[in-house]
Amino acid sequence: MDRRQCSIEPLTGGLTNIIYLVKLSSDTQLPDGVIKTVLVRQFGQGTEAFIDRGREALIYEVFSNCGAGPSIIGNYKGGRLEQFFPSTRIECKSLGEPHNLRTIASMLGHIHCADALNLSGKDNAQHKFIQDLRSWASKASATSFPDDSSKQEKVSNMKVRYLLEEMEVLIAALSCVDSKIVLCHNDLHEGNILESNDGSGELKLIDFEYSDWGPRGYDLGNLFCEMSVDNFVEGELGFKYSSTAYPSKQMQVAFFREYLLAQHIKAEDMEQEMEKLYVEANMYALVSHLKWSFWGIASAASSNVEGVDFLAFAQTRLAAYYEWKAKWWRRGLWPDLGSEKQAAKLACVEAELAQWKCVALGSVAITTAMAMMLVKARQI
């Protein structure tokens, strides 16, 4: 086949991939049924540190079978060929429009009911979720810029060492927030939600590289966070954050109702379930801000995606974390850690924390100190 019969058009992608639309000319003679248009996704350099590409392919298939995303046509080293369907990414400012919010809520309601029997790890998902958060934190704490004093100063100002302690405070709080384990997308920003060009208003999800079993609160909370972070604006930073774009409680209630209707929740259980979802989503939204802050720090040293100030992104998400943590504390969403049941959960968190620090920091002195602290805590 003549290369001149093929056109290659770069598309605006997310923060972790470079994407091209490849088309054969309409007059190219091929057998019936041969695909003439494909989307080529080239994985961003360094993203394998965060993403298991083999597992991602299995998850992608589940979403495709649910009708929530395109199918995989083929894989190659460093990328993938995907089905292309004429569509336009939804704009960040449009995510909160009633029709779109209802559609996304219903879509997630169905996805979160998917069995995904071919995908292992559901029983260990909560533990893995925390492990992944700590792993991202470790990557951020290991990031430095010895040859770039400006970047090094920005990283130093974020005081990653203290963020690791803050992360454990959040993990302890989340241990007291029960959230059902479901198959999650985990990256629901506007660039990953496409609207069909046929005028039907149909939405599809793409980019399942962070998808996996996990607490439903994180998937919902991540979506709410992304409604306030526009990743496709022109400017020096490559993104824009707006605190006021975070959905109000009224908007969230409407969202939760549509989400639960898709799961055929009984009418008499609706109010109680919505109250649970409100706590889950907004507490786990804090994880989203903190986790993507860690990601931004690490990506500043490894990513080849241009046009994004990753350290500014990390700083912004970190500021948002503290902003919303203060609000949820004032509104009573942050759990009271004083009950006997919650104290037992915290003891498990402390044990995991001790183990994690031993592995991540590799220090005999820290290992001994943590062990002494746990012994002392049991004696109190």
Summary of the structure (lengths in Angstrom):
residues: 380
radius of gyration: 21.9
end to end distance: 76.6
largest distance: 80.2
contacts: 1159
relative contact order: 0.13
helix: 53%
strand: 14%
